[in-house]
Amino acid sequence: MHVVVIGAGIVGASTALELVEQGHRVSIMEPEQPGGRHAASYGNSGWISPASIIPMSMPGLWKKVPGYLADPGGPLAIRWPYLASLAPWLARFVAAGSTATKVTRTARILSGLLHDAPTRHQALAEKIGRGDLVTRKGLIYAYPDRHAFEAEAFAWQLRRDNGVAYRELSGAELHELEPDLAPRYTFAAYVEKGGHCVDPGGYVAAIVDHAVTLGAERIQMKATGFRVEKGRLQGVVTESGSVPCDRAVIAAGIHSKTLAAQAGDTVPLQSERGYHVVIPRQILAGAMPVMPGDGKMGNNPTLAGLRIAGQVELASVAAAPDWRRADILLRHAASAYPAISHLSGTNGIDRWMGHRPSIADGLPVIGPSSVSNDIIHAFGHGHIGLATGPVTGKLASDLIAERETTLEISSLSAARFRK
Ligand SMILES: Cc1cc2nc3c(=O)[nH]c(=O)nc-3n(C[C@H](O)[C@H](O)[C@H](O)COP(=O)(O)OP(=O)(O)OC[C@H]3O[C@@H](n4cnc5c(N)ncnc54)[C@H](O)[C@@H]3O)c2cc1C
């Protein structure tokens, strides 16, 4: 079959490689440079964590939100002029996490996607000849003390219930693993099987290059819609004509919403805007990936230096970045790593903003479209798209081959939003 994969972020790149390996003719439709700064897949924290099964929306969130919003240095910001347009998504988001039963179900489904993510990534990185880009040192969730860890007891219980293995670390053990971390962190949960990517943009570019080496073609165009006749896909429509094909995969990250609508599905997809700063390697490299519980950010050693990524800002896709959100990350980093406590200003610090493609119920959309089974949705991975890109590629290729999918994914179908 001739399959057009729309978008070359981690999801599209993984899907394209999977399909070309299975013998399909693959066209990767992407107007930008794969792995470039425009995409979420470039700027993420690089965490490939089987523990990322906890949705953002949790019971009692609505009680915490006013505190977060009142704190100018907190992890969440809403730009008030956008509140009316955000309200429907926000209402569904809060409802999705309103009870322990709902969150338990979401965590179980996410666990299916995440449990073997580090192994999948390691195999993928090795296959494309870039095993150096994915490391398996484990991931550290650090807390000021055991009490702070126990405040998240429900989340850790859910992780245990879903088979996520972790080891508790004393302050001494923690500082032996990450000597750069401030002594005020005296307790940690260590997910030893976790992985991380030291150059997410370079990784995506290398996956696409590998797919091209195996025969995939690149089409540097933007998809705008689909030509469907009697339920069968005829081609993907672009700004400069139609590309005939048998199947198409929508993997355009935050921009998938309009394409999904063209394929008959209205999906509650919203950007959870996030930021990163990179502290150059000469200043601080970081030994280990660490998520400080008091900062709600991912600190990731990368080839360029220590990347601190986090923040959730709700506004619109088009709104200009608010670099004060990046400054919050930098200030937190300066308090978490004594070696950079003196750091002020932004000289030499790389700053970035991007869009987590987040579905209100905390689950991605993977499955056939309403208009035609020939158009497959593969988007909406929110905070976990790097980790779940390869498994999504596998699932999309199963759907295209009309095979039984590796996982049961009816709960991920866009049908859940159809009235
Ligand atoms: C600050 C931050 C930290 C994060 N940390 C992590 C983490 O540690 N671990 C993790 O697993 N995830 C993390 N994420 C989430 C992760 O980055 C995303 O879920 C993931 O990158 C989404 O990948 P994607 O391929 O769906 O989208 P993208 O990477 O955004 O790629 C979409 C591609 O589609 C292209 N495109 C758009 N429209 C069209 C069109 N019409 N036609 C053709 N092409 C089109 C775009 O140009 C783009 O290249 C983080 C995100 C942020 C913002």
The ligand as an SDF file (V2000), in Angstrom:
LIG
                    3D

 53 58  0  0  0  0  0  0  0  0999 V2000
    8.0680   21.1050   27.7740 C   0  0  0  0  0  0  0  0  0  0  0  0
    7.6970   19.7190   27.3170 C   0  0  0  0  0  0  0  0  0  0  0  0
    8.2320   18.6230   27.9600 C   0  0  0  0  0  0  0  0  0  0  0  0
    7.8900   17.3290   27.5580 C   0  0  0  0  0  0  0  0  0  0  0  0
    8.5000   16.2530   28.1320 N   0  0  0  0  0  0  0  0  0  0  0  0
    8.2130   15.0070   27.6930 C   0  0  0  0  0  0  0  0  0  0  0  0
    8.9160   13.8850   28.2120 C   0  0  0  0  0  0  0  0  0  0  0  0
    9.8240   14.0260   29.0260 O   0  0  0  0  0  0  0  0  0  0  0  0
    8.5740   12.6350   27.7850 N   0  0  0  0  0  0  0  0  0  0  0  0
    7.5730   12.4600   26.8500 C   0  0  0  0  0  0  0  0  0  0  0  0
    7.2840   11.3040   26.5220 O   0  0  0  0  0  0  0  0  0  0  0  0
    6.9350   13.5010   26.3000 N   0  0  0  0  0  0  0  0  0  0  0  0
    7.2220   14.7670   26.6930 C   0  0  0  0  0  0  0  0  0  0  0  0
    6.5820   15.8400   26.1420 N   0  0  0  0  0  0  0  0  0  0  0  0
    5.5120   15.6030   25.1650 C   0  0  0  0  0  0  0  0  0  0  0  0
    6.0460   15.2480   23.7790 C   0  0  0  0  0  0  0  0  0  0  0  0
    7.0640   16.1470   23.3950 O   0  0  0  0  0  0  0  0  0  0  0  0
    4.9080   15.3120   22.7560 C   0  0  0  0  0  0  0  0  0  0  0  0
    3.7920   14.5740   23.2140 O   0  0  0  0  0  0  0  0  0  0  0  0
    5.3530   14.7010   21.4290 C   0  0  0  0  0  0  0  0  0  0  0  0
    6.5420   15.3100   20.9990 O   0  0  0  0  0  0  0  0  0  0  0  0
    4.2810   14.8530   20.3630 C   0  0  0  0  0  0  0  0  0  0  0  0
    4.8210   14.3110   19.1840 O   0  0  0  0  0  0  0  0  0  0  0  0
    4.0270   14.4380   17.8050 P   0  0  0  0  0  0  0  0  0  0  0  0
    4.8020   13.6980   16.8090 O   0  0  0  0  0  0  0  0  0  0  0  0
    2.5980   14.0470   18.0410 O   0  0  0  0  0  0  0  0  0  0  0  0
    3.9800   16.0260   17.5070 O   0  0  0  0  0  0  0  0  0  0  0  0
    5.1260   17.0270   17.0640 P   0  0  0  0  0  0  0  0  0  0  0  0
    6.4360   16.6680   17.5970 O   0  0  0  0  0  0  0  0  0  0  0  0
    4.6280   18.4050   17.3660 O   0  0  0  0  0  0  0  0  0  0  0  0
    5.2100   16.8270   15.4990 O   0  0  0  0  0  0  0  0  0  0  0  0
    4.1380   17.1290   14.6430 C   0  0  0  0  0  0  0  0  0  0  0  0
    4.7010   17.3770   13.2530 C   0  0  0  0  0  0  0  0  0  0  0  0
    3.6120   17.5300   12.3350 O   0  0  0  0  0  0  0  0  0  0  0  0
    3.9410   18.5440   11.4250 C   0  0  0  0  0  0  0  0  0  0  0  0
    2.6900   19.0890   10.8650 N   0  0  0  0  0  0  0  0  0  0  0  0
    1.8130   19.8920   11.4840 C   0  0  0  0  0  0  0  0  0  0  0  0
    0.7950   20.1760   10.6550 N   0  0  0  0  0  0  0  0  0  0  0  0
    1.0370   19.5210    9.4980 C   0  0  0  0  0  0  0  0  0  0  0  0
    0.3340   19.4210    8.2760 C   0  0  0  0  0  0  0  0  0  0  0  0
   -0.8270   20.0330    8.0890 N   0  0  0  0  0  0  0  0  0  0  0  0
    0.8750   18.6690    7.2740 N   0  0  0  0  0  0  0  0  0  0  0  0
    2.0550   18.0090    7.4520 C   0  0  0  0  0  0  0  0  0  0  0  0
    2.7670   18.0700    8.6190 N   0  0  0  0  0  0  0  0  0  0  0  0
    2.2470   18.8230    9.6310 C   0  0  0  0  0  0  0  0  0  0  0  0
    4.7030   19.5590   12.2510 C   0  0  0  0  0  0  0  0  0  0  0  0
    5.4840   20.4170   11.4270 O   0  0  0  0  0  0  0  0  0  0  0  0
    5.5100   18.6650   13.1630 C   0  0  0  0  0  0  0  0  0  0  0  0
    6.7770   18.3910   12.6240 O   0  0  0  0  0  0  0  0  0  0  0  0
    6.9370   17.1500   26.5140 C   0  0  0  0  0  0  0  0  0  0  0  0
    6.4250   18.2620   25.8510 C   0  0  0  0  0  0  0  0  0  0  0  0
    6.8020   19.5450   26.2290 C   0  0  0  0  0  0  0  0  0  0  0  0
    6.2420   20.7190   25.4740 C   0  0  0  0  0  0  0  0  0  0  0  0
  1  2  1  0
  2  3  1  0
  2 52  2  0
  3  4  2  0
  4  5  1  0
  4 50  1  0
  5  6  2  0
  6  7  1  0
  6 13  1  0
  7  8  2  0
  7  9  1  0
  9 10  1  0
 10 11  2  0
 10 12  1  0
 12 13  2  0
 13 14  1  0
 14 15  1  0
 14 50  1  0
 15 16  1  0
 16 17  1  0
 16 18  1  0
 18 19  1  0
 18 20  1  0
 20 21  1  0
 20 22  1  0
 22 23  1  0
 23 24  1  0
 24 25  2  0
 24 26  1  0
 24 27  1  0
 27 28  1  0
 28 29  2  0
 28 30  1  0
 28 31  1  0
 31 32  1  0
 32 33  1  0
 33 34  1  0
 33 48  1  0
 34 35  1  0
 35 36  1  0
 35 46  1  0
 36 37  1  0
 36 45  1  0
 37 38  2  0
 38 39  1  0
 39 40  1  0
 39 45  2  0
 40 41  1  0
 40 42  2  0
 42 43  1  0
 43 44  2  0
 44 45  1  0
 46 47  1  0
 46 48  1  0
 48 49  1  0
 50 51  2  0
 51 52  1  0
 52 53  1  0
M  END
$$$$
